[in-house]
Amino acid sequence: MEAHEEETATALTSRRPLPAPPVELREHAGRMPDSRDDPEETYERLGKVICDHLVAALPETWSFEGKRVLDFGCGAGRVLRHLIPESGRAELSGCDIHRPSIEWLEQNLSPPLNVFVNGEHPPLPHPSGTFDLILATSVFTHLVETWSAWLVELHRLLGEEGLLALTFKNRGSFEGPARAAWHEDWDEDQIGMHVYGAGLGWDKGGPAVYQSQWWLRAHWGRAFEFLHLEPESVGQGIAVMRKRPGHFEPEDLEALEPGEPREIAGLRYSLRHARRESAFRLEQVEGASERLRHRNDQLARTRAALERSRSELRREKEARERAERRARGLMARLSGRLTRQLRALAARLARCGLRIARRRPGRLS
Ligand SMILES: C[S@@+](CC[C@H](N)C(=O)[O-])C[C@H]1O[C@@H](n2cnc3c(N)ncnc32)[C@H](O)[C@@H]1O
């Protein structure tokens, strides 16, 4: 860090409160619970709670001294900002695919944070073994297709015995599926990795990925040793894992666990629900297109009625203009006839020796 950057970082470290990201970036990290509280304060408080729980779940021997930490999928830094007090003794980095969040962090909290935009797929540009601790809050809870590729990439990026602390969705965050009438309740033995809302955009919260604990231990456990696994903590579960030695490919983590009957049960559960969910979404889409068709018909009828009134108005206007033209012609002819008669009368009077005064009408001179 350059000297002037160090000064800025020190100033920022002691500055409270830190600048808060705008509402659209705060909401990119997840909709805030409806509350009358100050939304900035809620964002700050939630981030602090998550950060404190993650740090508390690290091994007792953990210290930030001299460590390199990455917050993978950091958003606008809801969690990472609470590690800024550690920036004097640890190097703090954050990355995300969401450019606006990273740009905000660059402009407001960097330094001390090193932040960068990453692609949707691995790799990150760092050499193997760069980080001592990687955090990922509410990120693997949305990775449907790329979870295994990212997990092995984070494994590569961790140094020997490096730690991965992340959140996962389990029974404690099942409120979305639980609200869907067609969805079955949480059942740890019937669920492996289960996706709800596949294909939903980030603006709608993105897809939600659920994992049971046995499945995490079986699949993630191949590349990492679980040190802490808590299914319900900060709304989501928390897992802290230590990197196992070796090299792993995504398929190594995806392969079914031999001799584990819950794998088949989990796949059946997911397949059943994928069918129900697609039927439900299809019905929603059909309902929406039916409503749209109805609106379009209404619009077409209104447009036709408007066109009819417009032509009626046009016809009335033309008839009025014709009547006005006729009235003007009539008036012109009438006044011509009248003035002709007056002129004839005046001539007759003149011949009789009388003159019609021009200046004073009505008086004889
Ligand atoms: C629910 S938000 C959580 C953000 C942040 N960790 C927090 O707790 O406030 C999920 C974040 O993961 C990011 N994300 C999704 N896929 C990603 C990927 N492949 N690499 C990095 N970030 C990703 C999203 O852009 C989003 O910022």
The ligand as a Tripos MOL2 file, in Angstrom:
@<TRIPOS>MOLECULE
LIG
   27    29     1     0     0
SMALL
NO_CHARGES

@<TRIPOS>ATOM
      1 C1        -27.2580  -12.6190   -2.0990 C.3       1 LIG1
      2 S1        -25.8940  -11.7360   -2.6750 S.3       1 LIG1
      3 C2        -24.8370  -11.6680   -1.2720 C.3       1 LIG1
      4 C3        -23.7870  -10.6020   -1.3620 C.3       1 LIG1
      5 C4        -22.8410  -10.5230   -0.1670 C.3       1 LIG1
      6 N1        -22.0790  -11.7220   -0.0070 N.3       1 LIG1
      7 C5        -23.6100  -10.2250    1.0740 C.2       1 LIG1
      8 O1        -23.7860  -11.0930    1.9200 O.co2     1 LIG1
      9 O2        -24.1100   -9.0920    1.1700 O.co2     1 LIG1
     10 C6        -25.0970  -12.8580   -3.7400 C.3       1 LIG1
     11 C7        -23.9460  -12.2390   -4.4790 C.3       1 LIG1
     12 O3        -23.2590  -13.2390   -5.2150 O.3       1 LIG1
     13 C8        -22.8520  -12.6530   -6.4220 C.3       1 LIG1
     14 N2        -22.5260  -13.7320   -7.3640 N.ar      1 LIG1
     15 C9        -23.3470  -14.5730   -8.0010 C.ar      1 LIG1
     16 N3        -22.6570  -15.4090   -8.7820 N.ar      1 LIG1
     17 C10       -21.3530  -15.1080   -8.6170 C.ar      1 LIG1
     18 C11       -20.1300  -15.6110   -9.1310 C.ar      1 LIG1
     19 N4        -20.1070  -16.6040  -10.0100 N.pl3     1 LIG1
     20 N5        -18.9680  -15.0420   -8.7480 N.ar      1 LIG1
     21 C12       -18.9790  -14.0070   -7.8650 C.ar      1 LIG1
     22 N6        -20.0970  -13.4860   -7.3440 N.ar      1 LIG1
     23 C13       -21.2700  -14.0280   -7.6990 C.ar      1 LIG1
     24 C14       -24.0250  -11.7860   -6.8110 C.3       1 LIG1
     25 O4        -23.6940  -10.7920   -7.7620 O.3       1 LIG1
     26 C15       -24.3860  -11.1870   -5.4620 C.3       1 LIG1
     27 O5        -23.7020   -9.9990   -5.1980 O.3       1 LIG1
@<TRIPOS>BOND
     1     1     2 1
     2     2     3 1
     3     2    10 1
     4     3     4 1
     5     4     5 1
     6     5     6 1
     7     5     7 1
     8     7     8 2
     9     7     9 1
    10    10    11 1
    11    11    12 1
    12    11    26 1
    13    12    13 1
    14    13    14 1
    15    13    24 1
    16    14    15 ar
    17    14    23 ar
    18    15    16 ar
    19    16    17 ar
    20    17    18 ar
    21    17    23 ar
    22    18    19 1
    23    18    20 ar
    24    20    21 ar
    25    21    22 ar
    26    22    23 ar
    27    24    25 1
    28    24    26 1
    29    26    27 1
@<TRIPOS>SUBSTRUCTURE
     1 LIG1         1 GROUP 0 **** ****
